[in-house]
Amino acid sequence: TDDPAQLMAREEDRTKLNSDLRKLLSLIEELPARQREVMRLKFQADLSYKEIGEALEITISNVGFIVHSAFKKLREAMNQVEG
């Protein structure tokens, strides 16, 4: 038997999480094609940097740079959306 206030708080948390996830997915679609592709291979296909590099014929360090750059853009965009 959960406290109704706790149930409402959890529902609000789920609603915010779903909203944030939708915003993030939308922002990922706005990334440049190469960043979008690397992020999908990393987080949807769960490939290693080495596997991504081999698939895209780029170096492991380049994969890391692309992931870092994409995260930076996404973080900045999420901050703008929230701010």
N, C-alpha and C positions, 0 to 999 in steps of 0.2 A: 504494500500500500504506500505509494509515493505521495508526497505532499503535492497538492495541486499547483502550488507556486513553483516547485521544482519541475513538474511536468511542463508547465508553460515556459519556464526558462530553457529547458532542453529543446522544446519546439522552436523557440526563438533562435537558439543557437543553430539548429538544423537549417532553419530558413536563411539565416545569414550565411552559413557555410555554402548552401546551395546557390545563393545569390553571388557570393564571391567566386565560386567555381565557374558559374556561367560567365562572369566578367573575365576571369582568367582565360577560359577557353576562347572567348571572343578576341581577347588581346593576342593570344597565340596565333590566331588566324591572321592577324595584322602584321606579324613579324615578316621580315624578308624571307623569301622562299628557302634559302639555304639554312637559316636558323630554324625555321619551322620544320624542315626535313630532319635536321639533326635532333631537335627536341622530340619529335615523334619516334625516331629510332631509339633514342635513349629511354624515354619514359613510357611509350606504348609498346614498343617491341622489346624493351629491356635489354638492348644491346650494350656491350662494353664500348669504351672509347675506341679500343683496337678494332672491334668488329665494325663500328660505324666508319672508322677511317678506311678500312678495307672496302666496305660497301660503296663508299663515296669517292674512293681513291684520293684521300687527303691524309695528312699526318695526324697522329694521335694528339700532338700539341695543338694543331689547328682545330680539332674536334673540341678540345678543352676550351680554347679561346671562343669558339662559336657558342658553346653552352654558357660560358661566363657572360658573354655579350648579350645573349638572349635573356638570361636571368636579370641582368642589369636593366634592360629595356622593360621587361615585364614588371619588375619592382617599381621602377619609376612610373610606369603607366598605372599600376594599381594605386600608388600613392596619389596620383593626380585624380583618379576616379573617386577615391575616398576623401580627398581633401577638398 
